[in-house]
Every structure is written in C-alpha cells, then in structure tokens.
Amino acid sequence: MNSTDLIFEEVDRINAEPVQGEQSIMVQRDMKKWAVENYMWPASQYANIVDAHAEARGWTQESFDEFMIVTPTGSFGY
C-alpha cells in the first residue's frame, strides 16, 4: 500500500457514508411482498405501507414513542 492509498482510505474512514444493511433490505423486500398481496403497492404512500405492515406484523405498541427506553425489568422511562 502506498501513501496515496493510505490517505484515501483514511479519508473514506473519516467521511464514511451510510450503508443499508442486509436486515433492512430483507424487511423492505418482505414489506413490498406484503403490500402487493394486500393491494397497497403501488397505489399507497410509502409511509402508509410502513405503518400498515408494522401493524400487521405486531410491531407497534400503544402508548410507546421513539423516546422511551424499556428497561430489563419491563418498566418504561425517558
């Protein structure tokens, strides 16, 4: 490895770009398949498909927002 390669490698490490992971891709593929089967694709808005898919999978919880933390004892807090 020469010094130029090292410099570019360090720049790439410092200015890293976000990368979509395999789990995210698998969930999106499953969601699209579900949306097609439920006649939501392509007529519905993406946000509506996400919400309906999460509801159908049981991934939603009442009285729970993205700022809550679930502790090992099952209690909720901020």
Secondary structure, DSSP 8 states (H G I E B T S, - for coil): --HHHHHHHHHHHHT------HHHHHHHHHHHHHHHHTT-TTTS-HHHHHHHHHHHHT---TT--TT-EE-TTS-EE-
